[in-house]
Amino acid sequence: MDKYKIIQIKENILARNDNSANELRKELKEKKCYLLNVMSSPGSGKTTLLVNLINKLKDRLRIGVMEADIDSDVDASTIVEKTGVQAIQVHTGGACHLTAQMTRDAMNEWGIDNLDLIILENVGNLVCPAEFDTGSIKNLMILSVPEGDDKPLKYPLMFEVSSIAVISKIDTMSVFDFSMEKVEERIHMRNPNTVIFPVSAKKDIGVDKLADYLYKEVAEFIK
């Protein structure tokens, strides 16, 4: 007789999270509120891009932002100061990602009845956030040019679960050995349906196309 039992903890945790995520998506549909989960490495230009993007969308959509971090409220303060939209800071208590239940708890505390679009800026890394479904309608990931065009090969799950990929800081391409052709090929190898947007938030290149795409996505979801 075996003297011990093997318990698949990670599988159980992920299964419970998936159930919570599916329930949250149903609630969001009923409330006509679109949740966009934004993931990237630290330093990808995520907050800078969101500021630019929100300022292009805020006259067309009622937007709120949830900033997830292990600590500090720097990002939430930046969003409020530079866009004027509602924002809250969610501290994860040391966790490197948000779960669906953590997302739900923050939304319930905040209140979302007057919002069309919630942008969730997840904790910055390319591993943990990809493993946990937040209940979002879609995942958007940001890959900056300085990080390299090989990241879809090294972090496959992030690119598999993201249906929107933003290649940021394209104004730096002349400085780095980065191939747009290779990165697009590698992203589509992970997810053939991913929509790719090359942008430079600093130079305001490509952000209008991304804003128009997201507006159409949200308008279709909430109608």
KEKOL-901641 format. One record per residue (C-alpha): x, y, z. Coordinates in steps of 0.02 Angstrom, whole numbers, plus 50000, padded with zeros to 5 digits. Layout:
# residues N
XYZ/...
//
This chain:
# residues 223
500005000050000/500635017349957/501125027550109/500825044050026/499645052449903/500135064349763/498995079549752/498985090049593/498825106749682/499215117749532/497925108949423/496595110749558/496995129049585/496925132749399/495285123249378/494455133249518/495135149349444/494465144949271/492725142149344/492785158949433/493395167249273/491965160249170/490695166049299/491455183449298/491365184349108/489505180449115/489235194349241/490225206649134/489145202448983/487565205149085/488215221949147/488855226548974/490605230149037/492145224748938/493665219249039/495345220248948/496815211649033/498465219948988/500075210249019/501925213548986/503655213849061/504155228349175/504805242849072/503835238648913/503015255748910/501355248848969/500765263749072/501375276348942/500405267248807/498835266248915/498875284948949/498965288648763/497645275548722/496425281148857/496535299248804/496015293848629/494545283548693/493865292648845/492675303848747/491895288448665/491885276048810/491695276748999/493365269649056/494065263749221/495805256849257/496345243649382/498215244149418/498905228049493/500585228549581/501455220049724/501595237149807/501515256049776/500175266649690/501295275049562/500395268449407/498635272449469/499165290149514/499935292349342/498345286549254/497225298349355/498405313049335/498675311249148/496955305249089/495685310249221/494805293349216/494405282749368/495815271549429/496135260249577/497725251849638/497605233249679/498985226349789/499245207749763/500035204149932/501635197849853/500815187549716/501535189549541/499825189149456/497965192149481/496705178149492/494895179249436/494315180449617/495535194549655/494895203649502/493085200949553/493415206849732/494245222849670/492825226249547/491485223349680/492375235049800/492555248149664/490885246949574/490785245549385/488975249749341/489455266049256/490885259149151/490965252448973/492795247248978/493915241849120/495755240649081/496665229149200/498535232349202/499185215849270/500785213049368/502305215149257/503055198549200/502825186449056/502535170549157/501295170549301/499945182249231/499785171149077/499365155849184/497885163449275/496285168349184/495665184849259/493935183649183/494385196349050/493505196948883/495185197748795/497025197848839/498195210948766/500065208548786/501415221448754/503145216848690/504385231148678/505725231648543/507175231948669/506585215148739/506965206348575/505985197248441/506325180148518/505125181848665/503705171948583/504925157348578/505435159148761/503725163148838/502485153348730/500995153448848/500925172448856/500775173348668/499555158748659/498285166748776/498405184348705/497295188448557/498025205948541/499905209148535/500625226648539/502425228948484/502935244648579/504365256948563/504535254248375/505415271048367/506945262048440/507065248648305/508585256748225/509535254448389/509105236248423/509275220148323/507405217448307/506465210248159/504615214448143/504435200548014/505175187548133/504165193048284/502535192648185/502945175348120/503375169148295/501815176748373/500695168648243/501585152148271/500905152948449/499205160048404/498735161748220/497265173248262/498245186348360/498025204048296/499685213448299/499895232348320/501625240348303/501595256648403/502625270348479/501675278848620/503055291848637/502955296748453/501085293248440/501315280648300/500025266948275/499025271048432/497525277648334/497345260848246/497395251648412/496135263748488/494925261548342/495085242648352/494715242448539/493265254448520/492435242948393/492745227848505/491955236248657/490505244048560/490055227048488/490155218748660/489075231348754/487735234748623/
//
